[in-house]
């Protein structure tokens, strides 16, 4: 199982917003540069996070994005579910089918994943990695693929 790039970039963006909380908004162009992703893609991700109430956008010269809540109130699960269609990994998760032998396995896995994601907050990330910049994993590979 692999999370989409939306979750990976969205978490990186929220980490940057947490590093700047509550002092200032962070522009989309700054996020684009720090995360090494296209402006259109980061805008799409931020719209999804805004729709879920994780971030808010402010217009103007000093505008940009900021968290709607303190970093200790935003879980990694909030971010992942906003970007991954609630993380439902199999049809059996929400179905009430007693005849599905594997349903119990998928429901336990789903509950476990969500429990871990909900046990960690942006504040946890700040405490563990506060002075670290957002990861640009895969940037070299993306640039190499784009050049070909």
C-alpha positions as CSV (number, residue, x, y, z in Angstrom):
1,X,0.0,0.0,0.0
2,X,1.3,3.4,-0.9
3,X,-0.1,6.8,-0.2
4,X,-0.4,9.2,-3.1
5,X,1.9,12.1,-3.7
6,X,-0.9,14.4,-2.5
7,X,-0.5,13.1,1.0
8,X,3.3,13.3,0.9
9,X,3.4,16.9,-0.4
10,X,0.4,17.9,1.7
11,X,2.2,16.8,4.9
12,X,5.3,18.6,3.9
13,X,3.3,21.8,3.2
14,X,1.6,21.5,6.6
15,X,4.9,21.0,8.3
16,X,6.2,24.2,6.8
17,X,3.0,26.0,7.9
18,X,3.5,24.6,11.4
19,X,7.0,25.9,11.5
20,X,5.6,29.4,10.7
21,X,2.6,29.2,13.0
22,X,1.1,31.6,14.1
23,X,3.4,34.3,12.9
24,X,2.8,34.5,9.2
25,X,1.2,33.1,6.1
26,X,3.3,31.0,3.7
27,X,2.9,31.8,0.0
28,X,2.1,29.1,-2.6
29,X,5.3,30.0,-4.4
30,X,7.4,29.5,-1.2
31,X,5.7,26.0,-0.7
32,X,6.4,25.2,-4.4
33,X,10.1,26.0,-3.9
34,X,10.5,24.3,-0.6
35,X,8.8,21.1,-1.5
36,X,10.0,21.0,-5.2
37,X,6.5,20.5,-6.7
38,X,4.6,22.4,-9.4
39,X,2.6,25.5,-8.4
40,X,-0.6,24.0,-9.9
41,X,-0.2,20.8,-7.9
42,X,0.5,22.6,-4.6
43,X,-2.6,24.8,-5.2
44,X,-4.7,21.7,-5.8
45,X,-3.4,20.1,-2.6
46,X,-4.0,23.3,-0.6
47,X,-7.5,23.6,-1.9
48,X,-8.3,20.1,-0.7
49,X,-6.7,20.9,2.8
50,X,-8.7,24.1,2.9
51,X,-11.9,22.3,2.1
52,X,-11.2,19.9,4.9
53,X,-10.6,22.8,7.3
54,X,-7.0,22.1,7.9
55,X,-5.6,25.3,6.3
56,X,-7.0,28.6,5.3
57,X,-6.0,31.0,2.5
58,X,-5.5,34.7,2.9
59,X,-5.3,37.1,0.0
60,X,-3.0,40.1,-0.4
61,X,0.6,41.0,-0.4
62,X,1.3,39.2,2.9
63,X,-1.2,36.5,2.1
64,X,-0.8,32.8,1.6
65,X,-1.7,29.7,3.6
66,X,-1.8,29.1,7.3
67,X,-3.1,26.4,9.7
68,X,-6.6,26.9,11.0
69,X,-5.6,25.3,14.3
70,X,-2.5,25.1,16.5
71,X,0.0,22.4,15.4
72,X,-0.8,20.3,18.5
73,X,-4.5,20.2,17.3
74,X,-3.8,19.0,13.7
75,X,-3.2,15.3,13.4
76,X,-1.4,13.6,10.6
77,X,-4.6,11.7,10.1
78,X,-6.5,14.9,9.5
79,X,-4.1,15.7,6.7
80,X,-4.0,12.2,5.2
81,X,-7.8,11.7,5.2
82,X,-8.3,15.1,3.6
83,X,-6.1,14.1,0.7
84,X,-6.7,10.3,0.5
85,X,-10.5,9.9,0.3
86,X,-10.7,8.9,4.0
87,X,-8.1,6.2,3.5
88,X,-10.6,3.4,2.9
89,X,-8.3,0.6,1.7
90,X,-11.0,-1.9,0.8
91,X,-14.7,-2.0,0.1
92,X,-15.2,-4.1,3.2
93,X,-14.3,-1.2,5.5
94,X,-17.7,0.5,5.5
95,X,-19.8,-2.4,4.2
96,X,-21.8,-4.3,6.7
97,X,-21.3,-7.7,5.1
98,X,-21.1,-10.6,7.5
99,X,-20.2,-13.0,4.7
100,X,-16.8,-11.4,3.9
101,X,-14.1,-13.5,5.5
102,X,-11.4,-10.9,4.9
103,X,-13.5,-7.9,6.1
104,X,-12.3,-8.2,9.7
105,X,-8.7,-8.1,8.6
106,X,-9.2,-4.9,6.5
107,X,-11.2,-3.2,9.2
108,X,-8.4,-3.9,11.8
109,X,-5.8,-2.6,9.4
110,X,-7.8,0.5,8.7
111,X,-8.4,1.1,12.4
112,X,-4.7,0.6,13.1
113,X,-3.5,2.9,10.4
114,X,-5.9,5.6,11.5
115,X,-4.9,5.2,15.2
116,X,-1.3,5.7,14.4
117,X,-2.0,8.7,12.2
118,X,-4.3,10.2,14.8
119,X,-1.7,9.7,17.5
120,X,0.8,12.1,15.8
121,X,0.3,15.8,15.3
122,X,2.2,18.5,13.5
123,X,3.5,19.5,16.9
124,X,5.0,16.0,17.3
125,X,6.8,16.5,14.0
126,X,8.0,19.9,15.1
127,X,9.4,18.5,18.3
128,X,11.1,15.6,16.5
129,X,12.3,17.6,13.5
130,X,11.7,21.3,14.2
131,X,14.8,22.7,12.5
132,X,14.8,20.3,9.6
133,X,13.6,21.6,6.3
134,X,10.8,20.0,4.4
135,X,12.0,16.8,2.7
136,X,12.6,17.0,-1.1
137,X,12.8,13.2,-1.5
138,X,12.7,12.2,-5.1
139,X,13.4,15.6,-6.4
140,X,16.6,14.5,-8.2
141,X,14.7,11.5,-9.7
142,X,11.8,13.8,-10.9
143,X,14.3,16.3,-12.5
144,X,16.1,13.4,-14.2
145,X,12.8,11.9,-15.6
146,X,11.7,15.3,-16.8
147,X,14.9,15.9,-18.7
148,X,14.5,12.6,-20.6
